[in-house]
Amino acid sequence: MSFGTSPLPVRHQHMDFYEALKQINDGQLITKLEWNDPGTYGFLKNGLLMMHFSAASTHECGDGDKCTSDHAWLLRDADIAGEDYVIAEPVKAS
């Protein structure tokens, strides 16, 4: 008997910010469910905590333009208090 891939979505285990940092340090990409954008995620680059913003992101840079690339992650209290971090799924280009 052989079992195929489950058609059900994989349930993500929610992490707090500090567990998410451990995952980032281990090379994982993490996202926050509150962001509601799988293309926006945090990662480590050259020892710096970074954010990648997708084209669908509503995040604005300091000049009022939309951010759609990698930027230093400027932490807010809500980021640190968050408990809805999950491992980011790779986003496939269409």
C-alpha positions as CSV (number, residue, x, y, z in Angstrom):
1,M,0.0,0.0,0.0
2,S,1.3,3.4,-0.9
3,F,0.3,6.8,0.4
4,G,0.4,9.9,-1.7
5,T,0.7,13.5,-0.7
6,S,-2.1,14.8,1.5
7,P,-4.4,17.3,-0.2
8,L,-4.8,19.0,3.2
9,P,-2.6,22.0,3.9
10,V,0.3,21.5,6.4
11,R,-0.5,23.1,9.7
12,H,2.2,25.5,10.8
13,Q,3.4,25.6,14.4
14,H,3.2,29.1,15.6
15,M,6.4,30.5,17.2
16,D,7.1,33.6,19.3
17,F,9.6,36.1,18.1
18,Y,12.6,34.5,20.0
19,E,11.9,31.0,18.5
20,A,11.6,32.7,15.1
21,L,15.0,34.3,15.6
22,K,16.5,30.8,16.3
23,Q,14.9,29.6,13.1
24,I,16.3,32.5,11.1
25,N,19.7,31.9,12.6
26,D,19.4,28.3,11.4
27,G,18.9,29.6,7.8
28,Q,15.0,29.5,7.7
29,L,12.8,32.2,6.2
30,I,10.1,33.2,8.6
31,T,6.8,35.1,8.1
32,K,4.1,36.4,10.4
33,L,0.5,35.4,9.9
34,E,-0.6,39.0,10.7
35,W,1.3,40.2,7.6
36,N,-1.0,38.1,5.4
37,D,1.5,38.0,2.6
38,P,3.6,34.8,2.0
39,G,6.0,36.8,-0.1
40,T,7.0,39.0,2.9
41,Y,9.5,37.3,5.2
42,G,12.4,37.8,7.5
43,F,15.9,36.3,7.0
44,L,19.5,36.8,7.9
45,K,21.9,38.3,5.4
46,N,25.6,39.0,6.3
47,G,24.7,38.9,10.0
48,L,21.9,41.4,9.7
49,L,18.2,40.8,10.3
50,M,16.4,41.6,7.0
51,M,12.9,41.8,5.6
52,H,11.9,40.9,2.1
53,F,8.7,42.7,0.9
54,S,6.8,41.3,-2.1
55,A,5.1,43.3,-4.8
56,A,1.8,42.6,-3.0
57,S,3.1,44.2,0.2
58,T,1.4,47.4,1.4
59,H,4.6,48.4,3.4
60,E,5.9,51.8,2.6
61,C,9.5,52.9,2.8
62,G,10.4,56.2,4.4
63,D,10.0,58.2,1.1
64,G,6.4,57.1,0.7
65,D,7.1,54.6,-2.1
66,K,6.1,50.9,-1.7
67,C,9.0,48.6,-0.6
68,T,9.3,45.6,-2.8
69,S,12.8,44.3,-2.0
70,D,15.2,43.6,0.9
71,H,15.5,46.1,3.7
72,A,16.9,46.1,7.3
73,W,14.2,44.9,9.6
74,L,13.4,47.7,12.0
75,L,11.8,46.0,14.9
76,R,8.6,47.3,16.5
77,D,7.1,46.2,19.9
78,A,4.5,44.3,18.0
79,D,7.2,42.3,16.2
80,I,8.8,41.3,19.5
81,A,5.5,40.5,21.2
82,G,4.2,38.5,18.2
83,E,3.4,34.8,18.7
84,D,2.2,34.0,15.1
85,Y,5.5,33.5,13.3
86,V,5.8,30.5,11.0
87,I,8.4,29.1,8.6
88,A,7.9,30.8,5.2
89,E,7.0,28.6,2.3
90,P,9.1,29.3,-0.8
91,V,7.0,31.4,-3.2
92,K,6.9,30.1,-6.8
93,A,7.2,32.7,-9.6
94,S,4.3,32.6,-12.0
